[in-house]
Amino acid sequence: MMKRKFAKLASIGLLTALGYFGFTAVSSTQASAATAESLRLVGLGKEYIGTPYLYGAPSFIEYAFDCSSYVQFVYSKLGISLPRTSGSQAAVGEKVNKAYLSMGDLVFFKSDSNAIGHVGIYAGNGKFLHASSSKGVTLSDLNSSYWKVRYVTARRVL
């Protein structure tokens, strides 16, 4: 009798562990998988590193960007139309938990007024591409002390 209970408990424990780890493996694989399209998007975005910042930059110019015109421009290179402002861009696509970011996801940050005021493109490995007012288009660390406290949400468009 004792042997049967132990075998039953061991089976339940093993199935529970397999179920948990199987779910975790599937979830993390889906979340971090880069597609050919997302790799292309990030590659296109990196081509503009160093491009100067211009607040209110017109849509679809290449000589200067603000954060949302940069994101709009890079996505347009793949034939994807996005709204012009970061606040409007935060309403497109599917919401993504920060723990499950994938290359190409849009990442949003709050301004001093706590409203969404900045957007970038997740580039993988905790980095994101964006047009910074001090550096122009650059690659930054999502978990730096500056960006970590300003992070609001992410959206998946691809």
N, C-alpha and C positions, 0 to 999 in steps of 0.2 A: 504494500500500500504506500509506504513512504517512498519507495523507489519510483512508483508511478507518478506521484505528486511532483517529485523532483524533475522527472522527465518532462512532465507537462509544463512546469514553470520554466524549465530551460528552453523548451520549444517556444513558449510565449515570449520569453526574453530575446531569443534569437530573431524571431519574426519582427518583434518591435524594433530591434536594432537595425535589421535589414531595411525595414520600412522607413525608418528615420534617415539612415544614411543614404538610401536610394533617393528619397525625396530631396535631401540636401544636395546630393550630387547633381540631380537633374536641374534643380533650381539655380545653383551657382553656375552650371554650364550654360544654361539658357541666358542668364543675366550677363555673363562676361564674353559670350561668343561674339567675335567681330565678323561681320559679313563682308563680302567683297565691296558692297555699296558703302558700308560705314568706313572701311579702310580707305576707299577712294575719297570719301568726303573729308576725312581727317587729313589725308595727303594734300588735297586741294587747299584746305584751310591753312596748312603749314607753309604753302607757297607764298602766303601773304605776310608771314612773320616779318616785323620791321616796318610794315606800312603805317604811316602816321595816323594819329587819332584826329578826328574832326567832329565835334559835337554837332548833331543834326545833319550829318553827312547825307547827301542825296542818295536815294536808292540806286543801286547798280553802277556806281562808279568804282574804279579800282585804285585811285590814287590816295584815298583817305577813307576811313570808316569810323563810325561810332559803334558801340557794341552790337546793337540790333541790326544796323545796316550790314555789318560784317557777316553776321549769322544769316541774314536774308540773302546776301550775295553768294555765300558759299553753298547754301542749299539750292539756290537757283542754278548753279553749275550742274546739278544733278536733275534739273527739271522740276524741283519741288518749290512750290510757291508758299512763302511765309508772310504774315503781316509785317508791318514796318517797325513796330515798337516792341520792346521787351515785355511789357504788360500784355499786349495782344498775343505775342508769341507764346506766353505762358498758358494760353487757353487752347492751344492746338495739340494734337497727338494724345498719347496715353500717359497718365501719371506714372512715374517710376520711383520706387523707394531708392534712397541714396545707396543702400547696400547692394543694389542690383543694377547699377549703372553699366551701360554698354557704350562702346565707342559710337560717337555720333549723337548721343542723347543731348538734349538741350539742358543746361544747368542754369538756375536762376538765383539771383541774390537780391537782398533788400538794400534799399538806399537808407539814408538817415531818417526818412519819414516812415520807415518800415514797409513801404510799398515796394513791389518788384521794380528795380531800377537798373538791373544789369543782367546780361545773358552771355553765355559762352557755349562752346561745343566740347563735350567730354571727349578726351583724346586717349583714354586708357591710363592705367597705372597711377590713378589719383591725380592726373593732370587735365587741364582744360585750356582750349584755345579761346582767346577773346581779344577785343579791342580795348586796351587799357588807356585811360586818359593820360597817364604818365609815360607809357612805353609804346603806345601804338599796339599793333597786333603782336601778341606774345603768348607764350605757354606758361601757365601758372599752376601752382600746387593747390588743389582743391582743399586740402587739409592744413594749409598754412594758417597761422593765427589770425591773419586778416580775413581770409575768405571763409574759413570754417564757421565763424560766428555770424556771417552774413548770408550763408546758404539758406534758401527757402524751399525749393522744390526742383524736380527734374521732369522732363517730358520726352517721350519717345515718339519721333516723327517717322523715322525710317522703318 
